[in-house]
Amino acid sequence: MDVAVASASGLQRMKRIALGLLLAAAALYAVATALQGHHPAWHYVAAFAEAAMVGAVADWFAVVALFRHPLGLPIPHTAIIPNNKARIGRNLAAFILGNFLSTEQVLGKLRGFDAASRLAGWLAQPEHAARIGEYCRAAARYGLDALDDDRITAFIRRTVLGKLEQVDVARLTGQVLDVLTAERRHQALLDEVLQQIGALLEKDDVKAKIAEVIAGEVRYLRYLGLDTIAGHMATSKIVAGVGRIIGEMGADEAHPLRLRFDAFMAEFIVKLKEDPAFHQKGEDIKQEALAHPALAEYLRGLWQELLAWLHADLQREDSALGRRIGEAALTLGRKLQTDAAMREWINGQLLAAAPRWIDHYREDIGHYIVARVDAWNTAEMTSELERNIGRDLQFVRINGTLVGGSIGLLIHAVTQWWRG
């Protein structure tokens, strides 16, 4: 049976019981009044019944006055709930916020909750980590379906090209080189280049090729049979010279070639950042590239290929992305379980951020409760409250009938005793 139907049925049953007791008290009063002359005990019965009727009617009036005007009469201070709906909403909000959502109460709950340990324990279970991967896969699949639209593709292309148009290529290049050459990092690059050249020249096939080229250039020695010898000798000289230069530059940070390289890089960076000619040249290259149809087509193709790959992967049950996300969640959970310092940091961050969030959202919750109660249909609210608490209120009527009768009987007995 539906809960609402059961509650309404229980309320009606209790109403009938309370009304039945009132009618029984009235009938008993009538009988006792009629038989008072036959025996003194009937006076006591009549007193009980009379007081029972008064208690029953008074409590009926009190219960009904909460929800509506008794008998439809506009008696002051009746229909209390409908007439005070706004005040009830404010008081309800204040009660909930003050007793359940105060800053100290929430912080106390958070301190005992140990969110980091709970999170670590939950993530460390493979089925939970796999579930996270599945949720992320489903969310990504939904997002891709929404993004797979020509309007989105056109928007992204316009946005990317627009951002590229705003880039100052020359200045940006200068800034990048400025970072790369800070603390003479470019000297390490120079060392690496020279070492690679030296290693390349040491290879037999490269030496043979150089010797062949040099021999071809000294054709006049061919008639004497010296072209090949000259080629090999020149190659040996080149390799030895490069090796000597690398050794000298490695041993001397103030080597002239190093200093010349420093000066060249510094001058080049300044020109990139400040020289109008370099700036204009960079702009010309950029505009030419952006205006080329191949770039727009490349961006479109790149976007489509990315979407296609993601679609294909996310459609599979053994999605690589979903599996990686699940593995990452599992690893995170296990790492957190073994890292007490990290768990302490997470809990500390929650406790530090909580007061601000509590204060902010507590007011929002209060406003929501007030607005929700105010927007509630008065008749529906009254009916809902009566359905939920009306059954218990009928016990007030029942108790009023019995307690009222008992008090009336007691008063009558004391009065008779006092009179002797």
Secondary structure as UniProt FT lines:
FT   HELIX           3..34
FT   TURN            35..38
FT   HELIX           41..67
FT   HELIX           70..72
FT   TURN            76..77
FT   HELIX           80..83
FT   HELIX           85..100
FT   HELIX           103..113
FT   HELIX           115..123
FT   HELIX           126..147
FT   HELIX           150..165
FT   HELIX           169..181
FT   HELIX           182..184
FT   HELIX           185..201
FT   HELIX           204..217
FT   HELIX           219..224
FT   HELIX           227..251
FT   TURN            253..254
FT   HELIX           256..274
FT   HELIX           276..291
FT   HELIX           293..315
FT   TURN            317..318
FT   HELIX           320..338
FT   HELIX           340..375
FT   HELIX           378..419
//
